[in-house]
């Protein structure tokens, strides 16, 4: 099946407007809706990104969006101002402790 460049561009542009870019989850969702494999769609997007100026404007955000809240950003900023050379794992542990108290899912180590 041929992948429609305009349909992909429309979908990714919508993601760009809503979230500031697109993720791997968005690509997988689009691939499922147009009945192609995510790998094939990623290859086409990579090709179009290298050759088409409109695709070059789109921002890839990574596999998934990191669910950081404003409180998390404030805590990170405070800790970095207090100890600029502090260990990031300590900051992550503190964030996850706060998130656990609030009943939210912890942030995985690999994303921090």
The 8 nearest C-alpha neighbors of each residue, nearest first, counted from 0:
[[1, 2, 35, 34, 33, 3, 36, 39],
 [0, 2, 3, 35, 4, 33, 34, 40],
 [1, 3, 4, 0, 40, 33, 7, 35],
 [4, 2, 6, 5, 1, 7, 8, 33],
 [3, 5, 7, 6, 8, 2, 47, 9],
 [6, 4, 8, 7, 3, 9, 10, 2],
 [5, 7, 9, 3, 8, 4, 10, 2],
 [8, 6, 10, 4, 5, 9, 11, 3],
 [7, 9, 5, 11, 6, 10, 12, 4],
 [10, 8, 6, 12, 7, 11, 5, 13],
 [9, 11, 13, 7, 12, 8, 6, 14],
 [10, 12, 14, 8, 13, 9, 15, 7],
 [13, 11, 15, 9, 14, 10, 8, 16],
 [12, 14, 10, 16, 11, 15, 9, 17],
 [13, 15, 11, 17, 12, 21, 16, 20],
 [16, 14, 20, 19, 12, 13, 18, 17],
 [15, 17, 13, 14, 19, 18, 12, 20],
 [18, 16, 14, 15, 19, 13, 20, 12],
 [19, 17, 20, 15, 14, 16, 21, 13],
 [18, 20, 15, 16, 17, 14, 58, 21],
 [21, 19, 15, 58, 18, 59, 14, 60],
 [20, 22, 59, 14, 60, 15, 25, 11],
 [23, 21, 25, 60, 24, 61, 62, 63],
 [22, 24, 62, 26, 25, 61, 27, 63],
 [25, 23, 27, 22, 26, 28, 63, 62],
 [26, 24, 28, 22, 23, 27, 29, 21],
 [25, 27, 23, 29, 24, 28, 30, 37],
 [28, 26, 30, 24, 37, 25, 29, 31],
 [29, 27, 25, 31, 26, 30, 24, 32],
 [28, 30, 32, 26, 31, 27, 25, 33],
 [31, 29, 27, 35, 37, 33, 28, 32],
 [30, 32, 34, 28, 29, 33, 27, 35],
 [31, 33, 29, 30, 34, 28, 35, 27],
 [32, 34, 30, 31, 35, 29, 2, 3],
 [35, 33, 31, 32, 30, 36, 0, 29],
 [36, 34, 30, 33, 31, 37, 39, 40],
 [35, 37, 39, 38, 30, 40, 34, 31],
 [38, 36, 40, 27, 30, 39, 41, 35],
 [37, 39, 41, 36, 40, 42, 35, 27],
 [40, 38, 42, 36, 37, 41, 43, 35],
 [39, 41, 37, 43, 42, 38, 44, 30],
 [42, 40, 44, 38, 43, 39, 37, 45],
 [43, 41, 45, 39, 40, 44, 46, 38],
 [42, 44, 46, 40, 45, 41, 47, 39],
 [43, 45, 41, 47, 46, 42, 48, 40],
 [46, 44, 48, 42, 43, 47, 41, 49],
 [47, 45, 43, 49, 44, 48, 42, 50],
 [46, 48, 44, 50, 51, 49, 45, 43],
 [49, 47, 54, 55, 45, 46, 50, 51],
 [48, 50, 46, 47, 51, 45, 55, 52],
 [51, 49, 47, 48, 46, 52, 54, 55],
 [50, 52, 47, 54, 53, 48, 49, 55],
 [53, 51, 55, 54, 50, 56, 48, 49],
 [54, 52, 55, 51, 56, 57, 48, 8],
 [55, 53, 48, 56, 52, 57, 51, 47],
 [54, 56, 52, 48, 53, 57, 51, 49],
 [55, 57, 54, 53, 58, 52, 48, 12],
 [58, 56, 54, 55, 20, 15, 59, 12],
 [57, 59, 20, 60, 21, 56, 15, 19],
 [60, 58, 21, 20, 61, 22, 57, 23],
 [61, 59, 22, 21, 20, 58, 62, 64],
 [62, 60, 22, 63, 59, 23, 64, 21],
 [61, 63, 23, 22, 24, 60, 64, 59],
 [64, 62, 22, 61, 24, 23, 65, 60],
 [63, 65, 66, 22, 60, 62, 61, 67],
 [64, 66, 67, 63, 110, 106, 111, 61],
 [67, 65, 64, 68, 106, 104, 63, 105],
 [68, 66, 65, 71, 69, 72, 70, 106],
 [69, 67, 71, 70, 66, 72, 73, 65],
 [68, 70, 72, 71, 73, 67, 74, 75],
 [71, 69, 73, 68, 72, 74, 67, 75],
 [70, 72, 74, 68, 69, 73, 67, 75],
 [73, 71, 75, 69, 74, 70, 76, 68],
 [72, 74, 70, 76, 71, 75, 77, 69],
 [73, 75, 77, 71, 72, 76, 78, 70],
 [76, 74, 72, 78, 73, 77, 79, 71],
 [75, 77, 73, 79, 74, 78, 72, 80],
 [78, 76, 74, 80, 79, 75, 73, 81],
 [77, 79, 81, 75, 80, 76, 82, 74],
 [78, 80, 83, 82, 76, 81, 77, 75],
 [79, 81, 77, 78, 82, 83, 76, 75],
 [82, 80, 78, 79, 77, 83, 85, 76],
 [81, 83, 85, 79, 84, 80, 78, 77],
 [84, 82, 79, 85, 80, 81, 78, 86],
 [83, 85, 82, 86, 79, 87, 81, 80],
 [86, 84, 82, 83, 87, 79, 89, 78],
 [85, 87, 88, 89, 84, 90, 82, 83],
 [86, 88, 90, 89, 91, 85, 111, 92],
 [87, 89, 91, 86, 90, 92, 108, 111],
 [90, 88, 92, 87, 91, 86, 93, 85],
 [91, 89, 87, 93, 92, 88, 94, 75],
 [90, 92, 88, 94, 93, 89, 95, 87],
 [91, 93, 89, 95, 90, 94, 88, 96],
 [94, 92, 96, 90, 91, 95, 89, 97],
 [95, 93, 91, 97, 96, 92, 98, 90],
 [94, 96, 98, 105, 92, 97, 93, 99],
 [97, 95, 93, 99, 94, 98, 92, 100],
 [98, 96, 94, 100, 95, 99, 93, 101],
 [99, 97, 95, 101, 103, 100, 96, 94],
 [98, 100, 102, 96, 101, 97, 103, 95],
 [101, 99, 97, 98, 102, 96, 103, 95],
 [102, 100, 98, 99, 103, 97, 96, 104],
 [101, 103, 99, 100, 98, 104, 97, 105],
 [104, 102, 98, 99, 101, 105, 100, 95],
 [103, 105, 98, 106, 99, 102, 95, 66],
 [106, 104, 95, 98, 107, 103, 99, 94],
 [105, 107, 95, 108, 104, 110, 111, 66],
 [108, 106, 109, 110, 105, 111, 91, 95],
 [109, 107, 111, 110, 106, 91, 88, 105],
 [108, 110, 107, 111, 106, 91, 88, 65],
 [111, 109, 108, 107, 106, 65, 63, 64],
 [110, 108, 109, 107, 91, 106, 87, 88]]
